[in-house]
Amino acid sequence: MIRGARHSNLFYSRTDYSHFLHLLTTLKYHFSIDVHAYSFVPNQIHLLIETFQPKISTIICQIQTKYAAYFNQSYRLNGLIFQGQCISQRMKDDTHFYQTSRFIHLLPLMQKVTSNIYHYRWSSARDFLAPQAEDATMHPLLTINRTLEIFPHPRHESFHDFLYSSIQMKMNL
């Protein structure tokens, strides 16, 4: 998890969100990482990333440095925009992986940034909830198969049930 300094916003416009997404996609190919889930809310960034070569700290440092330079230049600011160090956890097992994925995908609803996750552009949830053809081309950013492989067909519907079974209990939707 990455937070804005003093809980301030990291994103003020669609361009900001798009730029961060572009940086993440670029780093995915540069470092050969798998991005399993992401969610950007105005003052936080949540990522579920699997690394193969560099340490996660190297990747996060690069993305924070590049985004901070963009952000400060765009808004004519200087100084830190992120609060402290990135909080990262190693996934203990598959259960931890899926619970983290669920949390990340539901974050915009829990933070009340959107009322419909299907229409929230800055979370990978909508990519998992949309029907995926078996022979579909790979997503440019996400590694979708790792998450959906345990769900029965139709996978997007099963994933929907997995997400919302938790949120209905917590939010009484």
Backbone hydrogen bonds, N-H to C=O, Kabsch-Sander energy under -0.5 kcal/mol:
donor,donor_aa,acceptor,acceptor_aa,energy
2,I,45,I,-2.4
4,G,43,N,-2.2
5,A,81,I,-2.8
7,H,4,G,-2.0
8,S,5,A,-2.5
10,L,42,P,-4.0
11,F,42,P,-1.4
17,Y,13,S,-1.8
18,S,14,R,-2.9
19,H,15,T,-2.5
20,F,16,D,-2.2
21,L,17,Y,-2.4
22,H,18,S,-2.5
23,L,19,H,-2.5
24,L,20,F,-2.5
25,T,21,L,-2.3
26,T,22,H,-2.5
27,L,23,L,-2.6
28,K,24,L,-1.9
29,Y,25,T,-1.4
30,H,26,T,-2.0
31,F,27,L,-2.7
32,S,28,K,-1.0
33,I,28,K,-1.5
34,D,50,E,-2.6
35,V,33,I,-0.5
35,V,141,L,-0.7
36,H,34,D,-0.7
36,H,48,L,-3.3
37,A,48,L,-1.1
39,S,46,H,-2.1
40,F,122,W,-2.7
41,V,39,S,-0.5
41,V,44,Q,-2.2
44,Q,41,V,-1.5
45,I,2,I,-2.4
46,H,39,S,-2.6
48,L,37,A,-2.7
49,I,47,L,-0.6
50,E,34,D,-3.0
51,T,49,I,-0.5
58,T,55,K,-0.7
59,I,55,K,-1.4
60,I,56,I,-2.7
61,C,57,S,-2.4
62,Q,58,T,-1.9
63,I,59,I,-2.3
64,Q,60,I,-2.7
65,T,61,C,-2.5
66,K,62,Q,-2.5
67,Y,63,I,-2.4
68,A,64,Q,-2.7
69,A,65,T,-2.0
70,Y,66,K,-2.0
71,F,67,Y,-3.2
72,N,68,A,-2.9
73,Q,69,A,-2.0
74,S,70,Y,-2.9
75,Y,71,F,-2.2
76,R,73,Q,-0.7
77,L,72,N,-2.6
83,Q,3,R,-2.5
84,G,82,F,-0.7
87,I,1,M,-2.5
88,S,86,C,-0.6
97,F,93,D,-2.1
98,Y,94,D,-2.6
99,Q,95,T,-2.4
100,T,96,H,-2.3
101,S,97,F,-2.3
102,R,98,Y,-2.4
103,F,99,Q,-2.4
104,I,100,T,-2.6
105,H,101,S,-2.5
106,L,102,R,-2.1
107,L,103,F,-1.1
107,L,104,I,-0.5
109,L,106,L,-0.9
110,M,106,L,-2.5
111,Q,107,L,-2.8
112,K,109,L,-1.1
113,V,108,P,-2.6
114,T,108,P,-1.3
119,H,116,N,-1.5
120,Y,117,I,-0.8
121,R,119,H,-0.9
123,S,120,Y,-0.8
124,S,38,Y,-2.5
126,R,123,S,-0.6
127,D,124,S,-0.9
128,F,124,S,-1.3
128,F,125,A,-0.6
129,L,125,A,-2.0
130,A,126,R,-0.9
136,A,133,A,-1.8
143,T,35,V,-2.6
144,I,142,L,-0.8
147,T,143,T,-0.5
147,T,144,I,-0.7
148,L,144,I,-2.2
149,E,145,N,-2.1
150,I,147,T,-0.6
151,F,148,L,-1.6
157,E,154,P,-0.6
158,S,154,P,-2.0
159,F,155,R,-2.8
160,H,156,H,-1.9
161,D,157,E,-2.3
162,F,158,S,-2.2
163,L,159,F,-2.7
164,Y,160,H,-2.8
165,S,161,D,-2.0
166,S,162,F,-0.8
166,S,163,L,-0.7
167,I,163,L,-1.4
168,Q,164,Y,-2.2
169,M,165,S,-0.8
170,K,166,S,-1.7
171,M,167,I,-3.1
172,N,168,Q,-1.2
